[in-house]
Amino acid sequence: MNITKKIVIAGAGAVVLLAGGGVAYASVNAPVAPKVTVEQAIDLAKKQVPGAWVSGVDHDDDGTWDVDLVKGDVEHELKLDANTGKVLTNAPEKADAETETDDDD
């Protein structure tokens, strides 16, 4: 019975260590909330392209905000650092004309 008691204690210790290790791993690899809010990211992007409207916003796992703006017939894809708000890229391109044609004639 003494051996059984040791096995149970050793098993319980292993479970505690594994559970604690899982918690430690999760806390190290947990996603960090961006310091720049979505509202701030939009405001910063709109300062780069005044008069534009927002067509999309996304927070990426790499710690950046992707803000898509449209002004006239130009789409702007901005990438901002989610911690500092610094504009990393601003890629304007002419929007595709989405016109339908009737080819059945």
N, C-alpha and C positions, 0 to 999 in steps of 0.2 A: 504494500500500500504506500510505502514511502516513495517508491519510484513513480507511481501514478501521480502523487501529489507534486513531485518535481516536474513532471511532464506538463501538468496543467498550469503550473506557475510559469514555466518557460513559454508555453503557448500563449498565455495571457500577456506576458511581457512582449512577445513578438507582435501581437496584435496592437498593443499600445504604441510600440515603436513605428510600426507601419502606418497606423492612423496619424500619428504625429508627423511623420515624414510627409504624408499626403497633404496635411494642412500647411506645412512649411513650403512645400512645392507650390501649392495653390496660391499662397500669399506672395511668393516671389514672382510668379508668372501671371498674376491677376492683371487684367487690363486697367490702365491708369486713365482716369477721367481727364479730358483735355482742360487746360487752363483757360483757353479761349472758347467761349460758348458759341453755339451755333448762331445766335443773334449777332455776336461780335464779329464772327467770321463773315457773315453776310454784309454787315456794315463796312468792314475793311475791303471786301471785294467790290462793293458798290462805289467806294471812293476811287478805286482804280478805273472803273468804267461808269462814270456818272450818267444817270438817265437810263441805265439798263434795268431789266427786270430779271428776277431769279427764276431759272428753269429747273434747278436741281441743286441739292446739297447732300454731301455724303462725308462721314468721318471714316477714314481708313485706319487699318490696324498699324500702319507705319507712322502714325502720329501726325497726320495731316488732314486738313479739310479740303475737299474738292468742291468748288462752288462754280456752277455753270450759270452764265449770264447771257442775255440776248439784248442787243441794242441794234435796232434796224434790221438789217439782213446779215449781221455779224454775230457769231456765237463766240463767247469767251470762256475758256476753261482755265480757271485759276486754281492753283494749289497753294494752300497757306499752311504754315507751321502751326499746329494746334497748341503749342506751348507759348510761342512768342507772338503769333499773329503776322509774322513776316511773310510777304508774298514770295513764294519760291518760283512759281512760273505763271505766266499769263499767255495762253495760246489762243489768239483770235483766229477764226477762220470763217469764211463766207458760208452762210447757212445754205443748205440744199433747198432748191426750189421744189416744193412738193405740190406740183400741179398735176392734175389728172387729165389724160388725153383720151379721146374716144377713138379707138382704132378699129371699131366695128364697121365703119362706113365703107 
